[in-house]
Amino acid sequence: MGRHSRRSDDFTYVSSYVKYSLFFFNVVFWLFGGTMVGIGGWSFLEEYSESGLPEVKNVFDVLLQVSIVLMVVGAVVFSISFSGCLGALRENTCLLKFYSFLLLILFLGELVLGTLAFVFPNTLTDWINQGLSQKLVENYRDNANFQNLIDAIQKEFRCCGISDKGYKDWSQNQYFNCSAENPSPERCAVPYSCCRENANSKSQTALNEKIYTRGCVEGLMEFVKGNLYLVAGICLGVALVQLFAMYLSRTLLNQITLQRARWA
């Protein structure tokens, strides 16, 4: 009888497998978020240590600062995963509820944005073509990190400019426009990342044989259509990871509640 009582006292509803699976799962994202914050902070200091802080007038000015976006996204990932790590390790129900709530909000937000993009693709495309593209082009030379990002996108997707106007977008940039008042040596030109790799600048070939003429929105849409299964698989994988984390946290919460009720 005494032996049976000791076994009963040692029993716990909290599964070590669930607890430490949730802990180590979040450790990975905690380190990833911290790395993003570190890289973003280092990049921010490198770029603005001498020139001073960037001027921010609206939300577009923030989105165009790659280092700031990295720090913000990294801080969000770091905070969410840290609450999951500590909540699992300490069996803290408040932190686990907070973690589950944030994951749910994030998942629902992604679901709503994905649904809107799927149901109203033309609205999204028009917004990029008419509003966002102009801001992206105008600020090309104002930020080295942002410039490197645009160059990488144009090279990767073999495009030039953002909107459906293609390479003509660059006429909106003060360094590339063709106005008579523009003293820039790059007047009437485009960024080097628009140039085709095998183009001969000395030959009198057609324009589309020297540079990419389509916009990057078109290039991105073509990539998505050509790799539909890959894109769908990535989106599904991200959703499953979030759902798995929510499942673990809710399971652990229920187990902790049962264990506390047993002690009451």
C-alpha positions, 0 to 999 in steps of 0.5 A: 500500500505504501509503495502504491502511494509513493508511485501515485505521488510521483505521477505527473500529467506534464509530459516531458516530451511535450514540455521539452519539445516546445522548449527546444522548438522555440530555442531555434527561433529564439536564436534566429530572432536574436541573430536577425536583431544583431545583424540589423543593429550592426547594419544600422550602426554601420550605415548611420554612425557617420551620417546620423539617423534617417529621416522618417516621414511616413510608414514607407520610410520605415519599410525602406530601411532594411536594417530597421525592418530586420531589427523589428521582425527579429525582435518580434520573433525573439519575443514570441519564442522567448515567451515559449521557451521560458513558459515551457521550461518554468511551466508558466501558464501566463507565458504559455497563454501569451505565447499561444495568443501571439501565435494565433494572431500571427497565424490569422493575420497571415491567413487574412493577408493571403486570402485577400491577395488571392481574392483581390490580386488585381488590387494588390498589383495596382497598389504595388504598381501605382504607389509602392513602386514609385517610393521604391524607385525614388529611394534607391540611392538613399540607403545602401542596404535598400539599394543592395536589396533592389539590385539583388531582386533585379538580378535574381528575377531578371527584371528592371524597375518595379511596376508594369512600366518596367525599366521606364520606372527609373525615369522617376529617380533623380539620378536616372531621369532624362530631364535637361536639369539632371547633371548626373552621369547616369542620366537616362540610364538604369542601375547596373543590375538591369543589364543582361550578363552577356550584353555588349554595350558597344554594339547597336543591339535592341534595347531588350537585348542589353537590359531587362525591360519587364518590371519585377512584379511581372518577374515575381509573378512569373516565378510564382506561377512557374514554381507554384508547388514550391511556393505552396509547399513553403506556405503550407510548411510555415502554417504547419509549424505554427499550428504544431507550436500552438498544439504543443503549447495548448497541450502543455497548458492543459497538462499543467492545469490537470496537475495543479488540480491534482495538487489542490 
